[in-house]
């Protein structure tokens, strides 16, 4: 969740025309390059073995512990859709868990790529 300063900055940015937005981005990049602020390396996932007969909820908890570096709010839309397939449509838990594992793994890979 964005803090107060981030929300205010986004509000300012949204209210500017394109040339001012570009200038603000260039200034932010300039300040960033001059600072000692460098993103910390992305931590390795902490592999937790998948138990037999794992429930979908237990799998989400396990994967959240496996990938603590991921922001779960961005995953919840996709994960909740998969949970609904299991609970409302009767899709097998093991198949849904396989897909949830793929969501976490692809999000982790995207984070690594973003960090460069």
Secondary structure, 3 states (H helix, E strand, C coil): CCCHHHHHHHHHHHCCCHHHHHHHHHHHHHHHHHCCCCCCCCCCCCCCCCCCCCCHHHHHHHHHHHCCCCCHHHHHHHHHHHHHHHHHHCCCHHHHHHHHHHHHHHHHHHHHHHHC
